[in-house]
Amino acid sequence: MSRLRWWRRHDEIPVSELGRTNPVRFAVVLLVLLAIALYFGFTKHIPFKHGYRLNAVFASAVNIKGKSPVRIAGVNVGKVTSIKRHGDTGVVSMEIESRGLPIHSDATAKIRPRIFLEGNWFVDLQPGSASAPTLSSGATLPITQTADPVQLDQVLDALNTDTRANLQNFLIGYGDGLTRKPNAAEDLEQDPDVRGINAAQAINKAYARGPSSLRGSAVINTAIGGTEAHDLSKLVASIGKVTSALNVHEQQLGELIVNFNTFFAEFAAQSTPLRTTVAELPSSLLAIDRGLASLDASFPPTRAFAHDILPGVRTTPATVAATVPWIEQVRASLGPAELGGVAKGLVAATPSLARLTSEQVPFYQQTDRFNKCLTNVLIPGGNAKLQDGSSTSGVEAYKEFWYALPGLAGIGQGFDGNGAFAHFLLGAGGPSIRSGVTQIQGKSGKGLHLLAHASLPPLGTRPAFPSSEPPYKPLVPCYTQTLPNFNGPQSSGPADGG
């Protein structure tokens, strides 16, 4: 019943009272909503929540202030949140928006003025290369990756009176060096291409060779970068190790500098030969350039050869694998039980074989002479056909010798008690026959003549006996002697040769 009465009491409130509102409460709510809208409209930041934070160490951060903008390529991507002093350096904390991410480990930061002489500063942030690792929120860029602006007063302080005077003298001397004409003595020491012109004109002529030299410099710079990743960083690390070692050995380094001074003093004393050598460098460089051009021309055939040899190189492992069993068999055959033992026997027998070979050389020489004697004298003499008029047989002399043997055998039959010998009997009386000098020697040591009696006077010998014997030359090689004439004219008289 009480709840019903309560509803009834509210239902009885007049409409005019329900339409009334409190203006103060309405204004407060409206101001709160307007403040929230303005905050999000200008800050675009959710309260009690921060974004990506990045710290950077600067040598001096006196020019930068809190809420100074952070820009990437001229676009605001964040702001400076705090600046803290750390020793002689300043640590600047920045909050980066999502459109300025990611930030890499090789990022750089510089403090720059917004407008010259304006006095407002911002942080110029370079996010780094995409190949470098990404930094997480809260990371710090070291002082080696940051830079401070140079103020005009710092430049003016550096250009004091003495410095300005030295700078003026330098500019005057530099201008005189560029525009002064060389004298005749100086021209003789210059390259023929730049004789008779001043330094500025020579520099202008040097620009004509700039493209080729710049291309060579680009090749060198590319080579300095290395062929693999981190080659340059490894080089820098190695240079750091060398520098550290030099720092440890200060005394030796000092002695090295003194020796360098002595060396360069001697080097300067040889300025005239050095000048001559430098004058010869252009022709040497031209020759080197021609050689490199030839080398460059040889690269395409070499590249084609390398391309063609690749299939053979690819099949080399299979060939080696197939050759291994053969090599094992050859190794086994060369062992002590096989060819190794034979080799040892040959090693022992080789000296004897060498001596035998050396001793056979004179035998082969005599054999060669004997063969030549057979070829040039004996065989042609045996092949000669003796002319005997009507009794000429027409066959070679060596055949007639064999034909005579059966006749001798026929007349030497064993029909009496004297045996199977041929007997010749010359009766007494009649003319005496005297032979020529025979090999039978008498008491005087000379050859003897043989005497006999013939029943009838001899008509001569058939075939005719030569009037003189061929000369006997026992010390002259047989194959060099002249072949005798076996068919001389038939003699007349009591004996041949009379």
Secondary structure, DSSP 8 states (H G I E B T S, - for coil): -HHHHHHHHHHTS-HHHHT---HHHHHHHHHHHHHHHHHHHHH---TT---EEEEEEES--SS--TT-EEEETTEEEEEEEEEEEETTEEEEEEEE-GGG---BTT-EEEEEESSTTT--EEEEEE---TTS-B--TTEEE-GGGEE----HHHHHHHS-HHHHHHHHHHHHHHHHHHH----HHHHHTS-GGGTTS-HHHHHHHHHHTHHHHHHHHHHHHHHHT-SSTTHHHHHHHHHHHHHHHHHH-HHHHHHHHHHHHHHHHHHHHTHHHHHHHHHHHHHHHHHHHHHHHHHHHHHHHHHHHHHHHHHHHHHHHHHHHHHHHHHHHHHHHTSTTTHHHHHHHHHHHHHHHHHHHHHHHHHHHHHHHHHHHIIIIIHHHHT-----GGG---S-HHHHHHHHHHHHHHHT---STT-S-------SSS-EEEEEEEEEE-TTSSEEEEEEE-SS-----SS---SS-----TTS-GGGS----S------SSSTT-
